[in-house]
Amino acid sequence: MRKIIVLERITLDGIFEAASMSEWDFPYHSEERMAVIAEGIHSSDAYLLGRTTFEMLAPGWSALKKNEMGVADKLNSMAKYVVSSSLEKAEWNNSTLINANVLEGVSQLKRQPGQNILVHGSAQLVQTLLAANLVDELQLLVHPIVLGRGSRFFKDGAQSLRLELVESRALELGVMLLRYQPSKVQLELIRFTLEQINDLHTRLGRAETLLEYARALNAIGVEKYDSYVTDGHSEFFGTGHKVSSPPAHNPFPIAGKSNREDFLRYLELSEQGKLSYVEMSRGWQRVASRNGRWIRAN
């Protein structure tokens, strides 16, 4: 499967807008920085862009005919996919519009054989792809300047994400290359639909004992949901759907299939009156079941 690689140039305070690039971007041009950008272009055979970025790049690059900066020929010849609901045509050579079912269209591109799919700019599109777990690597070229004004790449209300730093490299003029990939926890989290979330909370709300609660969670793939509850997050990764609060009781304080199976067995014995309480090791909460209700022992 092809990878989607996002490469962005930003300031220390997250500004990325083109209007002020003469202040925060142009002064930090270097051969090292250009080499990073060129490597991303030459290791890709598809260019995925939002409308605004496409309209900014297309006129200038399409007019270049002498392989300027060592990348013009590649950019002009490679397949380009423009996500827009308003454009009627994309005139840059080898360009295709994606104007409906964006996530499915991008997913189909990833399933096709080929090199990487490169994304520059296109902040709104990138937020959508990140929220859908379609981005394989986020590369940031961070410039050593606080601009203090302008559009930020990650705006307030952006989807919460867990990322792992896989490389940090200092370039000339104080620019830093930071390469991030989705963390293992992020990749493992189940992507619930809104209907699944509502159904889950309905089922949990009907549970009258801790055992029923645990069984309900276990039935829907709790190996990912319990991590969400334990960490106390207020949204389900991959959907952007926010909930007011996580369930009050987490019957699986430590993730892991064997731990959950053991805990369910202990709970069954407790419900049968064969155990008065369950004492879990390493900080697991002591739980008792009494008269059809669950309580948390001190």
Secondary structure, DSSP 8 states (H G I E B T S, - for coil): ---EEEEEEEETT-B--GGGHHHHTGGG--HHHHHHHHHHHHTEEEEEEEHHHHHHHHHHHHT--S-GGGTHHHHHHSEEEEE-SS-S---STTEEEE-S-HHHHHHHHHHSSSSEEEEES-HHHHHHHHHTT--SEEEEEEES----SS-BSS-TT-----EEEEEEEE-GGG-EEEEEEE-HHHHHS----HHHHHHHHHHHHH--SHHHHHHHHHHTTHHHHHHHHHHT-SB-TTT--B-SS--S--S-SS--HHHHHHHHHHHHHHHTTS-S-B--STT---EEEETTEEEE--
